[in-house]
Amino acid sequence: MRRKILLPTDFSKNSKNALQYAIELYKNEECDFYILNVFYVIGFATDNMLVPEVGEIAYKSSKETSEEGLLKTLNYFQKKNLSRHKFFSISKFNSLLNSIDEVVEEYNIDMIIMGTQGVTNAKGIIFGSNTVMVMEKERNCPVLAIPSEVNFSKPKEIVFPTSYEKPYNKEEINYLIEIANMNKAAIRILHVNGDEPFTETQENNKKQLIVYFEGLEYSFHTIYNVELQIALDCFVQSRDSDMVAFINKKHGFIDTIFTRHLVQELGYKSRVPVLTLHN
Protein backbone atom coordinates (compact mmCIF):
# COMPACT_ATOMS: atom_id res chain seq x y z
CA MET A 1 0.00 0.00 0.00
CA ARG A 2 1.44 3.36 -1.07
CA ARG A 3 1.75 5.98 1.61
CA LYS A 4 0.62 9.53 0.89
CA ILE A 5 2.80 12.20 2.49
CA LEU A 6 2.06 15.93 2.46
CA LEU A 7 5.09 18.25 2.45
CA PRO A 8 4.20 21.94 2.96
CA THR A 9 6.98 24.22 1.74
CA ASP A 10 7.69 27.94 1.54
CA PHE A 11 10.98 27.20 -0.28
CA SER A 12 13.00 28.16 2.82
CA LYS A 13 16.13 26.25 3.80
CA ASN A 14 14.26 24.69 6.72
CA SER A 15 11.37 23.44 4.59
CA LYS A 16 13.78 21.98 2.02
CA ASN A 17 15.56 20.19 4.84
CA ALA A 18 12.23 18.78 6.03
CA LEU A 19 11.48 17.52 2.51
CA GLN A 20 14.84 15.79 2.39
CA TYR A 21 14.23 14.24 5.82
CA ALA A 22 10.85 12.90 4.68
CA ILE A 23 12.31 11.29 1.58
CA GLU A 24 15.12 9.65 3.55
CA LEU A 25 12.73 8.46 6.27
CA TYR A 26 10.54 6.72 3.68
CA LYS A 27 13.43 5.79 1.40
CA ASN A 28 12.48 2.13 1.17
CA GLU A 29 8.71 2.62 1.10
CA GLU A 30 6.31 3.15 -1.79
CA CYS A 31 5.21 6.79 -1.40
CA ASP A 32 3.38 9.60 -3.13
CA PHE A 33 4.74 12.96 -1.96
CA TYR A 34 2.45 15.98 -2.34
CA ILE A 35 4.51 19.18 -2.17
CA LEU A 36 2.26 22.08 -1.18
CA ASN A 37 3.02 25.78 -1.43
CA VAL A 38 0.48 28.25 -0.06
CA PHE A 39 0.79 31.77 -1.44
CA TYR A 40 -0.89 35.03 -0.53
CA VAL A 41 -1.35 38.46 -2.05
CA ILE A 42 -0.58 41.56 0.02
CA GLY A 43 -3.79 43.53 0.60
CA PHE A 44 -6.08 40.55 0.10
CA ALA A 45 -7.48 38.29 2.82
CA THR A 46 -8.10 34.58 2.44
CA ASP A 47 -10.80 34.36 5.11
CA ASN A 48 -13.34 36.87 3.87
CA MET A 49 -14.90 38.19 0.67
CA LEU A 50 -11.86 40.26 -0.27
CA VAL A 51 -10.34 37.77 -2.70
CA PRO A 52 -8.47 38.75 -5.87
CA GLU A 53 -9.80 37.84 -9.27
CA VAL A 54 -7.75 35.22 -11.12
CA GLY A 55 -6.60 37.73 -13.70
CA GLU A 56 -5.36 40.41 -11.30
CA ILE A 57 -1.68 41.26 -11.62
CA ALA A 58 -0.72 40.71 -7.97
CA TYR A 59 -2.48 37.36 -7.83
CA LYS A 60 -1.00 36.22 -11.13
CA SER A 61 2.52 37.21 -10.08
CA SER A 62 2.26 35.41 -6.72
CA LYS A 63 0.85 32.29 -8.34
CA GLU A 64 3.63 32.24 -10.93
CA THR A 65 6.26 32.55 -8.20
CA SER A 66 4.61 29.69 -6.32
CA GLU A 67 4.44 27.44 -9.37
CA GLU A 68 8.03 28.22 -10.41
CA GLY A 69 9.29 27.35 -6.94
CA LEU A 70 7.33 24.10 -6.96
CA LEU A 71 8.68 23.19 -10.40
CA LYS A 72 12.28 23.69 -9.25
CA THR A 73 11.61 21.62 -6.13
CA LEU A 74 9.95 18.88 -8.16
CA ASN A 75 12.80 18.77 -10.67
CA TYR A 76 15.39 18.56 -7.91
CA PHE A 77 13.88 15.46 -6.34
CA GLN A 78 12.89 13.80 -9.61
CA LYS A 79 16.52 13.96 -10.72
CA LYS A 80 17.41 11.73 -7.79
CA ASN A 81 15.66 8.88 -9.63
CA LEU A 82 13.85 7.57 -6.56
CA SER A 83 12.01 4.62 -8.08
CA ARG A 84 9.73 4.03 -5.09
CA HIS A 85 8.61 7.67 -4.91
CA LYS A 86 6.28 9.82 -6.98
CA PHE A 87 6.06 13.59 -6.58
CA PHE A 88 3.14 15.95 -7.13
CA SER A 89 2.98 19.72 -6.70
CA ILE A 90 0.07 21.78 -5.38
CA SER A 91 -0.16 25.58 -5.35
CA LYS A 92 -2.96 27.19 -3.34
CA PHE A 93 -4.17 30.70 -2.51
CA ASN A 94 -5.58 30.28 0.96
CA SER A 95 -4.57 30.19 4.61
CA LEU A 96 -2.02 27.51 5.46
CA LEU A 97 -4.34 25.51 7.72
CA ASN A 98 -7.29 25.61 5.33
CA SER A 99 -5.05 24.55 2.46
CA ILE A 100 -3.65 21.64 4.45
CA ASP A 101 -7.16 20.58 5.50
CA GLU A 102 -8.30 20.56 1.87
CA VAL A 103 -5.31 18.57 0.63
CA VAL A 104 -5.48 16.05 3.49
CA GLU A 105 -9.14 15.36 2.70
CA GLU A 106 -8.85 15.39 -1.09
CA TYR A 107 -5.84 13.08 -1.33
CA ASN A 108 -6.41 10.99 1.80
CA ILE A 109 -3.04 12.02 3.24
CA ASP A 110 -1.40 9.69 5.78
CA MET A 111 1.26 12.01 7.22
CA ILE A 112 2.28 15.69 7.17
CA ILE A 113 6.01 16.40 7.39
CA MET A 114 7.12 20.01 7.66
CA GLY A 115 9.90 22.25 8.94
CA THR A 116 9.64 24.10 12.22
CA GLN A 117 10.57 27.46 10.75
CA GLY A 118 9.71 29.44 7.65
CA VAL A 119 11.51 32.09 5.66
CA THR A 120 11.51 34.53 8.58
CA ASN A 121 13.30 32.06 10.89
CA ALA A 122 12.85 34.37 13.88
CA LYS A 123 15.76 34.10 16.28
CA GLY A 124 14.94 32.45 19.59
CA ILE A 125 11.78 30.71 18.40
CA ILE A 126 12.34 26.99 18.04
CA PHE A 127 8.89 26.01 16.81
CA GLY A 128 7.35 28.75 14.66
CA SER A 129 3.73 29.76 15.02
CA ASN A 130 2.63 28.11 11.76
CA THR A 131 4.13 24.78 12.79
CA VAL A 132 2.54 24.89 16.25
CA MET A 133 -0.81 25.79 14.67
CA VAL A 134 -0.70 22.81 12.30
CA MET A 135 0.45 20.43 15.05
CA GLU A 136 -2.34 21.64 17.30
CA LYS A 137 -5.26 22.01 14.90
CA GLU A 138 -4.78 19.51 12.08
CA ARG A 139 -6.74 16.66 13.63
CA ASN A 140 -7.09 14.32 10.66
CA CYS A 141 -3.55 12.96 10.37
CA PRO A 142 -0.23 13.04 12.24
CA VAL A 143 2.28 15.86 11.85
CA LEU A 144 6.05 15.35 11.96
CA ALA A 145 7.95 18.61 12.56
CA ILE A 146 11.65 18.75 11.62
CA PRO A 147 13.90 21.34 13.34
CA SER A 148 16.18 23.30 11.04
CA GLU A 149 19.40 21.87 12.49
CA VAL A 150 18.38 18.24 12.11
CA ASN A 151 20.07 16.27 9.35
CA PHE A 152 18.54 12.90 8.66
CA SER A 153 19.87 9.92 10.53
CA LYS A 154 17.93 6.72 10.92
CA PRO A 155 15.90 6.99 14.15
CA LYS A 156 17.16 4.49 16.71
CA GLU A 157 15.13 5.67 19.70
CA ILE A 158 11.75 7.40 19.95
CA VAL A 159 10.61 8.94 23.25
CA PHE A 160 6.89 8.65 23.95
CA PRO A 161 5.81 10.74 26.98
CA THR A 162 2.46 9.80 28.49
CA SER A 163 0.40 10.23 31.64
CA TYR A 164 -1.47 6.92 31.09
CA GLU A 165 -4.64 8.87 31.92
CA LYS A 166 -6.48 8.24 28.65
CA PRO A 167 -6.99 5.00 26.73
CA TYR A 168 -5.00 4.66 23.52
CA ASN A 169 -6.62 4.28 20.14
CA LYS A 170 -4.89 1.69 17.94
CA GLU A 171 -5.18 3.91 14.87
CA GLU A 172 -3.37 6.84 16.51
CA ILE A 173 -0.60 4.57 17.82
CA ASN A 174 -0.14 2.86 14.45
CA TYR A 175 1.86 5.77 12.98
CA LEU A 176 4.35 5.58 15.83
CA ILE A 177 4.56 1.79 15.44
CA GLU A 178 5.09 2.18 11.69
CA ILE A 179 8.06 4.53 12.07
CA ALA A 180 9.57 2.31 14.78
CA ASN A 181 9.17 -0.77 12.58
CA MET A 182 10.60 0.91 9.47
CA ASN A 183 13.74 1.89 11.33
CA LYS A 184 13.95 -0.89 13.92
CA ALA A 185 13.79 1.90 16.50
CA ALA A 186 13.20 1.40 20.22
CA ILE A 187 10.31 3.20 21.93
CA ARG A 188 11.06 4.69 25.35
CA ILE A 189 7.80 5.35 27.22
CA LEU A 190 8.29 8.24 29.64
CA HIS A 191 6.02 9.05 32.58
CA VAL A 192 6.55 12.09 34.81
CA ASN A 193 5.15 11.34 38.25
CA GLY A 194 4.69 13.28 41.47
CA ASP A 195 5.00 10.15 43.65
CA GLU A 196 1.29 9.35 43.36
CA PRO A 197 0.46 5.64 42.94
CA PHE A 198 -1.07 4.59 39.63
CA THR A 199 -4.83 4.44 39.44
CA GLU A 200 -6.55 1.38 38.01
CA THR A 201 -7.15 3.35 34.80
CA GLN A 202 -3.46 4.16 34.45
CA GLU A 203 -2.47 0.54 35.05
CA ASN A 204 -4.92 -0.67 32.42
CA ASN A 205 -3.73 1.88 29.88
CA LYS A 206 -0.11 0.88 30.50
CA LYS A 207 -1.04 -2.76 29.86
CA GLN A 208 -2.74 -1.62 26.65
CA LEU A 209 0.57 -0.20 25.41
CA ILE A 210 2.28 -3.51 26.09
CA VAL A 211 -0.21 -5.18 23.76
CA TYR A 212 0.19 -2.54 21.03
CA PHE A 213 4.00 -2.56 21.16
CA GLU A 214 4.34 -6.33 21.02
CA GLY A 215 7.20 -7.27 18.69
CA LEU A 216 8.95 -3.92 19.15
CA GLU A 217 11.80 -2.98 21.44
CA TYR A 218 10.36 -0.76 24.18
CA SER A 219 10.88 0.13 27.82
CA PHE A 220 9.10 2.10 30.55
CA HIS A 221 10.73 5.02 32.37
CA THR A 222 9.60 7.31 35.19
CA ILE A 223 10.95 10.67 36.33
CA TYR A 224 9.70 11.94 39.69
CA ASN A 225 8.82 15.44 40.85
CA VAL A 226 10.07 17.34 37.81
CA GLU A 227 8.05 19.52 35.43
CA LEU A 228 7.15 17.73 32.21
CA GLN A 229 9.07 20.07 29.91
CA ILE A 230 12.26 19.86 31.94
CA ALA A 231 11.98 16.09 32.40
CA LEU A 232 11.44 15.53 28.69
CA ASP A 233 14.32 17.79 27.73
CA CYS A 234 16.75 16.08 30.13
CA PHE A 235 15.61 12.60 29.11
CA VAL A 236 16.01 13.24 25.39
CA GLN A 237 19.38 14.94 25.71
CA SER A 238 20.87 12.45 28.17
CA ARG A 239 19.96 9.49 25.96
CA ASP A 240 20.67 11.21 22.65
CA SER A 241 17.19 10.16 21.47
CA ASP A 242 16.21 10.71 17.84
CA MET A 243 12.52 11.63 17.97
CA VAL A 244 9.71 12.56 20.36
CA ALA A 245 6.13 11.41 19.77
CA PHE A 246 3.05 12.91 21.49
CA ILE A 247 -0.62 12.10 21.44
CA ASN A 248 -2.45 15.42 21.35
CA LYS A 249 -5.87 14.53 22.72
CA LYS A 250 -6.94 18.06 23.53
CA HIS A 251 -6.39 21.55 22.17
CA GLY A 252 -3.79 23.59 23.95
CA PHE A 253 -1.43 20.76 24.90
CA ILE A 254 1.13 21.50 22.21
CA ASP A 255 1.15 25.19 23.05
CA THR A 256 2.03 24.45 26.66
CA ILE A 257 5.29 22.88 25.53
CA PHE A 258 6.35 24.78 22.45
CA THR A 259 5.39 28.40 23.00
CA ARG A 260 8.24 30.83 22.68
CA HIS A 261 8.19 31.82 26.34
CA LEU A 262 8.58 28.27 27.66
CA VAL A 263 11.14 27.30 25.03
CA GLN A 264 13.37 30.19 26.03
CA GLU A 265 12.78 29.83 29.77
CA LEU A 266 13.53 26.11 29.87
CA GLY A 267 16.32 26.19 27.33
CA TYR A 268 14.56 23.51 25.28
CA LYS A 269 16.45 23.48 22.01
CA SER A 270 14.64 20.91 19.94
CA ARG A 271 17.33 18.94 18.20
CA VAL A 272 14.99 16.10 17.33
CA PRO A 273 11.88 15.77 15.17
CA VAL A 274 8.54 15.86 16.97
CA LEU A 275 5.70 13.59 15.89
CA THR A 276 2.23 14.78 16.90
CA LEU A 277 -0.41 12.06 16.89
CA HIS A 278 -4.13 12.81 17.10
CA ASN A 279 -7.03 10.75 18.36
VENQUIDA-V622323 format. One record per residue. N is the residue number from 1. RES is the residue in three letters. SS is DSSP state (H for helix, E for strand, - for the rest). OMEGA is omega in radians with two decimals (999 if undefined). NEAR is the number of other C-alpha atoms within 12 Angstrom. Layout:
BEGIN
n=N res=RES ss=SS omega=OMEGA near=NEAR
n=N res=RES ss=SS omega=OMEGA near=NEAR
END
This chain:
BEGIN
n=1 res=MET ss=- omega=-3.12 near=9
n=2 res=ARG ss=- omega=3.07 near=18
n=3 res=ARG ss=E omega=3.14 near=28
n=4 res=LYS ss=E omega=-3.02 near=33
n=5 res=ILE ss=E omega=3.09 near=39
n=6 res=LEU ss=E omega=-3.11 near=43
n=7 res=LEU ss=E omega=3.05 near=47
n=8 res=PRO ss=E omega=3.13 near=50
n=9 res=THR ss=- omega=2.96 near=42
n=10 res=ASP ss=- omega=3.11 near=38
n=11 res=PHE ss=- omega=3.07 near=33
n=12 res=SER ss=- omega=3.11 near=23
n=13 res=LYS ss=H omega=-3.12 near=25
n=14 res=ASN ss=H omega=-3.12 near=34
n=15 res=SER ss=H omega=3.07 near=35
n=16 res=LYS ss=H omega=3.10 near=39
n=17 res=ASN ss=H omega=3.11 near=33
n=18 res=ALA ss=H omega=3.08 near=40
n=19 res=LEU ss=H omega=-3.14 near=44
n=20 res=GLN ss=H omega=3.11 near=31
n=21 res=TYR ss=H omega=-3.11 near=31
n=22 res=ALA ss=H omega=-3.11 near=43
n=23 res=ILE ss=H omega=3.11 near=39
n=24 res=GLU ss=H omega=-3.14 near=26
n=25 res=LEU ss=H omega=-3.11 near=30
n=26 res=TYR ss=- omega=-3.04 near=33
n=27 res=LYS ss=- omega=-3.05 near=27
n=28 res=ASN ss=- omega=-3.12 near=17
n=29 res=GLU ss=- omega=3.05 near=26
n=30 res=GLU ss=- omega=-3.03 near=20
n=31 res=CYS ss=E omega=2.88 near=28
n=32 res=ASP ss=E omega=3.13 near=30
n=33 res=PHE ss=E omega=3.12 near=41
n=34 res=TYR ss=E omega=-3.09 near=38
n=35 res=ILE ss=E omega=-3.03 near=46
n=36 res=LEU ss=E omega=2.96 near=42
n=37 res=ASN ss=E omega=3.12 near=42
n=38 res=VAL ss=E omega=-3.12 near=34
n=39 res=PHE ss=E omega=3.12 near=33
n=40 res=TYR ss=- omega=3.12 near=29
n=41 res=VAL ss=- omega=-3.13 near=28
n=42 res=ILE ss=- omega=-3.14 near=16
n=43 res=GLY ss=- omega=3.11 near=11
n=44 res=PHE ss=- omega=3.13 near=21
n=45 res=ALA ss=- omega=3.13 near=17
n=46 res=THR ss=- omega=-3.05 near=22
n=47 res=ASP ss=- omega=3.05 near=15
n=48 res=ASN ss=- omega=-3.05 near=10
n=49 res=MET ss=- omega=-3.09 near=9
n=50 res=LEU ss=- omega=-3.09 near=13
n=51 res=VAL ss=- omega=-3.09 near=20
n=52 res=PRO ss=- omega=3.01 near=24
n=53 res=GLU ss=- omega=-3.08 near=14
n=54 res=VAL ss=- omega=-3.06 near=15
n=55 res=GLY ss=- omega=-3.07 near=13
n=56 res=GLU ss=- omega=-3.01 near=14
n=57 res=ILE ss=H omega=-3.10 near=14
n=58 res=ALA ss=H omega=3.14 near=21
n=59 res=TYR ss=H omega=-3.10 near=25
n=60 res=LYS ss=H omega=3.14 near=19
n=61 res=SER ss=H omega=3.14 near=19
n=62 res=SER ss=H omega=3.13 near=26
n=63 res=LYS ss=H omega=3.12 near=27
n=64 res=GLU ss=H omega=3.10 near=24
n=65 res=THR ss=H omega=3.12 near=23
n=66 res=SER ss=H omega=-3.09 near=29
n=67 res=GLU ss=H omega=3.09 near=28
n=68 res=GLU ss=H omega=3.12 near=20
n=69 res=GLY ss=H omega=3.11 near=27
n=70 res=LEU ss=H omega=3.13 near=32
n=71 res=LEU ss=H omega=3.10 near=23
n=72 res=LYS ss=H omega=3.13 near=18
n=73 res=THR ss=H omega=-3.14 near=35
n=74 res=LEU ss=H omega=-3.14 near=30
n=75 res=ASN ss=H omega=-3.11 near=19
n=76 res=TYR ss=H omega=-3.09 near=17
n=77 res=PHE ss=H omega=3.11 near=26
n=78 res=GLN ss=H omega=3.09 near=20
n=79 res=LYS ss=- omega=3.14 near=14
n=80 res=LYS ss=- omega=3.06 near=18
n=81 res=ASN ss=- omega=3.13 near=15
n=82 res=LEU ss=- omega=-2.96 near=22
n=83 res=SER ss=- omega=-3.12 near=17
n=84 res=ARG ss=- omega=-3.01 near=21
n=85 res=HIS ss=E omega=2.97 near=29
n=86 res=LYS ss=E omega=-3.06 near=28
n=87 res=PHE ss=E omega=3.11 near=33
n=88 res=PHE ss=E omega=3.14 near=28
n=89 res=SER ss=E omega=3.13 near=31
n=90 res=ILE ss=E omega=3.08 near=34
n=91 res=SER ss=E omega=-3.09 near=33
n=92 res=LYS ss=E omega=2.93 near=33
n=93 res=PHE ss=E omega=-3.10 near=34
n=94 res=ASN ss=- omega=2.97 near=28
n=95 res=SER ss=- omega=-3.12 near=24
n=96 res=LEU ss=H omega=-3.07 near=29
n=97 res=LEU ss=H omega=3.11 near=31
n=98 res=ASN ss=H omega=3.13 near=20
n=99 res=SER ss=H omega=3.13 near=29
n=100 res=ILE ss=H omega=3.10 near=44
n=101 res=ASP ss=H omega=-3.11 near=26
n=102 res=GLU ss=H omega=-3.09 near=24
n=103 res=VAL ss=H omega=3.12 near=36
n=104 res=VAL ss=H omega=-3.12 near=31
n=105 res=GLU ss=H omega=-3.06 near=19
n=106 res=GLU ss=H omega=-3.04 near=16
n=107 res=TYR ss=H omega=3.11 near=21
n=108 res=ASN ss=- omega=-3.05 near=22
n=109 res=ILE ss=- omega=3.13 near=30
n=110 res=ASP ss=- omega=-3.02 near=33
n=111 res=MET ss=E omega=3.00 near=43
n=112 res=ILE ss=E omega=3.08 near=43
n=113 res=ILE ss=E omega=-3.05 near=45
n=114 res=MET ss=E omega=3.08 near=49
n=115 res=GLY ss=E omega=-3.13 near=47
n=116 res=THR ss=- omega=-3.12 near=47
n=117 res=GLN ss=- omega=3.08 near=35
n=118 res=GLY ss=- omega=-3.08 near=31
n=119 res=VAL ss=- omega=-3.13 near=19
n=120 res=THR ss=- omega=3.07 near=18
n=121 res=ASN ss=- omega=-3.05 near=24
n=122 res=ALA ss=- omega=-3.09 near=15
n=123 res=LYS ss=- omega=3.09 near=13
n=124 res=GLY ss=- omega=3.11 near=21
n=125 res=ILE ss=- omega=-3.07 near=29
n=126 res=ILE ss=- omega=3.07 near=38
n=127 res=PHE ss=- omega=-3.11 near=41
n=128 res=GLY ss=- omega=-3.04 near=32
n=129 res=SER ss=H omega=3.12 near=26
n=130 res=ASN ss=H omega=-3.13 near=32
n=131 res=THR ss=H omega=3.13 near=40
n=132 res=VAL ss=H omega=3.14 near=36
n=133 res=MET ss=H omega=-3.13 near=28
n=134 res=VAL ss=H omega=3.11 near=39
n=135 res=MET ss=H omega=-3.08 near=45
n=136 res=GLU ss=H omega=-2.91 near=36
n=137 res=LYS ss=H omega=3.09 near=31
n=138 res=GLU ss=- omega=-2.97 near=36
n=139 res=ARG ss=- omega=-2.98 near=29
n=140 res=ASN ss=- omega=3.06 near=29
n=141 res=CYS ss=- omega=-3.09 near=37
n=142 res=PRO ss=E omega=3.14 near=39
n=143 res=VAL ss=E omega=3.07 near=46
n=144 res=LEU ss=E omega=-3.10 near=42
n=145 res=ALA ss=E omega=-3.05 near=48
n=146 res=ILE ss=E omega=3.10 near=45
n=147 res=PRO ss=- omega=-3.02 near=38
n=148 res=SER ss=- omega=-3.07 near=34
n=149 res=GLU ss=- omega=-3.07 near=24
n=150 res=VAL ss=- omega=2.93 near=30
n=151 res=ASN ss=- omega=-3.03 near=24
n=152 res=PHE ss=- omega=2.87 near=26
n=153 res=SER ss=- omega=-3.06 near=21
n=154 res=LYS ss=- omega=-3.12 near=28
n=155 res=PRO ss=- omega=3.11 near=31
n=156 res=LYS ss=- omega=-3.11 near=26
n=157 res=GLU ss=E omega=3.13 near=34
n=158 res=ILE ss=E omega=3.13 near=40
n=159 res=VAL ss=E omega=-3.09 near=41
n=160 res=PHE ss=E omega=3.13 near=40
n=161 res=PRO ss=E omega=-3.12 near=36
n=162 res=THR ss=- omega=3.06 near=31
n=163 res=SER ss=- omega=-3.06 near=31
n=164 res=TYR ss=- omega=-3.06 near=28
n=165 res=GLU ss=- omega=-3.07 near=21
n=166 res=LYS ss=- omega=3.08 near=22
n=167 res=PRO ss=- omega=-3.10 near=24
n=168 res=TYR ss=- omega=3.08 near=31
n=169 res=ASN ss=- omega=-3.07 near=21
n=170 res=LYS ss=H omega=-3.11 near=21
n=171 res=GLU ss=H omega=-3.12 near=19
n=172 res=GLU ss=H omega=3.13 near=29
n=173 res=ILE ss=H omega=-3.05 near=32
n=174 res=ASN ss=H omega=-3.11 near=26
n=175 res=TYR ss=H omega=3.05 near=31
n=176 res=LEU ss=H omega=3.13 near=43
n=177 res=ILE ss=H omega=-3.13 near=31
n=178 res=GLU ss=H omega=-3.13 near=28
n=179 res=ILE ss=H omega=3.10 near=32
n=180 res=ALA ss=H omega=3.13 near=35
n=181 res=ASN ss=H omega=-3.11 near=27
n=182 res=MET ss=H omega=-3.01 near=22
n=183 res=ASN ss=H omega=-3.07 near=27
n=184 res=LYS ss=- omega=-3.10 near=20
n=185 res=ALA ss=- omega=3.05 near=28
n=186 res=ALA ss=E omega=3.07 near=32
n=187 res=ILE ss=E omega=3.11 near=38
n=188 res=ARG ss=E omega=-3.05 near=34
n=189 res=ILE ss=E omega=-3.01 near=32
n=190 res=LEU ss=E omega=3.06 near=32
n=191 res=HIS ss=E omega=3.08 near=32
n=192 res=VAL ss=E omega=-2.96 near=29
n=193 res=ASN ss=E omega=3.07 near=23
n=194 res=GLY ss=- omega=3.13 near=16
n=195 res=ASP ss=- omega=3.11 near=12
n=196 res=GLU ss=- omega=3.06 near=13
n=197 res=PRO ss=- omega=3.11 near=11
n=198 res=PHE ss=- omega=2.99 near=19
n=199 res=THR ss=- omega=3.09 near=14
n=200 res=GLU ss=H omega=3.11 near=14
n=201 res=THR ss=H omega=3.13 near=17
n=202 res=GLN ss=H omega=3.12 near=22
n=203 res=GLU ss=H omega=-3.14 near=18
n=204 res=ASN ss=H omega=-3.14 near=18
n=205 res=ASN ss=H omega=3.06 near=23
n=206 res=LYS ss=H omega=3.09 near=28
n=207 res=LYS ss=H omega=3.12 near=18
n=208 res=GLN ss=H omega=3.10 near=21
n=209 res=LEU ss=H omega=3.12 near=32
n=210 res=ILE ss=H omega=3.11 near=21
n=211 res=VAL ss=H omega=-3.09 near=18
n=212 res=TYR ss=H omega=-3.06 near=26
n=213 res=PHE ss=- omega=3.12 near=30
n=214 res=GLU ss=- omega=-3.13 near=17
n=215 res=GLY ss=- omega=3.09 near=17
n=216 res=LEU ss=- omega=2.95 near=25
n=217 res=GLU ss=- omega=3.13 near=22
n=218 res=TYR ss=E omega=3.08 near=27
n=219 res=SER ss=E omega=-3.13 near=23
n=220 res=PHE ss=E omega=-3.11 near=24
n=221 res=HIS ss=E omega=3.12 near=22
n=222 res=THR ss=E omega=3.00 near=26
n=223 res=ILE ss=E omega=-3.01 near=25
n=224 res=TYR ss=E omega=2.95 near=18
n=225 res=ASN ss=- omega=3.06 near=15
n=226 res=VAL ss=- omega=3.10 near=18
n=227 res=GLU ss=- omega=-3.06 near=19
n=228 res=LEU ss=H omega=-3.06 near=27
n=229 res=GLN ss=H omega=-3.14 near=32
n=230 res=ILE ss=H omega=-3.14 near=25
n=231 res=ALA ss=H omega=-3.14 near=27
n=232 res=LEU ss=H omega=3.14 near=40
n=233 res=ASP ss=H omega=-3.11 near=33
n=234 res=CYS ss=H omega=-3.12 near=24
n=235 res=PHE ss=H omega=-3.12 near=31
n=236 res=VAL ss=H omega=-3.08 near=31
n=237 res=GLN ss=H omega=-3.09 near=22
n=238 res=SER ss=H omega=-3.11 near=13
n=239 res=ARG ss=H omega=-3.08 near=17
n=240 res=ASP ss=- omega=-3.14 near=21
n=241 res=SER ss=- omega=-3.00 near=30
n=242 res=ASP ss=- omega=-3.08 near=36
n=243 res=MET ss=E omega=3.02 near=42
n=244 res=VAL ss=E omega=3.12 near=41
n=245 res=ALA ss=E omega=3.11 near=40
n=246 res=PHE ss=E omega=2.83 near=37
n=247 res=ILE ss=E omega=-3.12 near=39
n=248 res=ASN ss=E omega=-3.07 near=38
n=249 res=LYS ss=- omega=-3.12 near=26
n=250 res=LYS ss=- omega=3.12 near=20
n=251 res=HIS ss=- omega=3.08 near=19
n=252 res=GLY ss=- omega=-3.08 near=16
n=253 res=PHE ss=H omega=-3.12 near=23
n=254 res=ILE ss=H omega=-3.13 near=34
n=255 res=ASP ss=H omega=-3.10 near=26
n=256 res=THR ss=H omega=-3.10 near=19
n=257 res=ILE ss=H omega=-2.95 near=33
n=258 res=PHE ss=H omega=3.06 near=35
n=259 res=THR ss=- omega=-3.07 near=28
n=260 res=ARG ss=H omega=-3.07 near=24
n=261 res=HIS ss=H omega=-3.10 near=17
n=262 res=LEU ss=H omega=3.12 near=24
n=263 res=VAL ss=H omega=-3.13 near=24
n=264 res=GLN ss=H omega=-3.07 near=20
n=265 res=GLU ss=H omega=-3.06 near=16
n=266 res=LEU ss=H omega=-3.13 near=22
n=267 res=GLY ss=- omega=-3.12 near=23
n=268 res=TYR ss=- omega=3.08 near=29
n=269 res=LYS ss=- omega=-3.03 near=30
n=270 res=SER ss=- omega=3.11 near=36
n=271 res=ARG ss=- omega=-3.10 near=26
n=272 res=VAL ss=- omega=3.05 near=40
n=273 res=PRO ss=E omega=-3.14 near=41
n=274 res=VAL ss=E omega=3.13 near=43
n=275 res=LEU ss=E omega=3.12 near=43
n=276 res=THR ss=E omega=3.13 near=42
n=277 res=LEU ss=E omega=-3.12 near=41
n=278 res=HIS ss=E omega=3.12 near=34
n=279 res=ASN ss=- omega=999 near=26
END
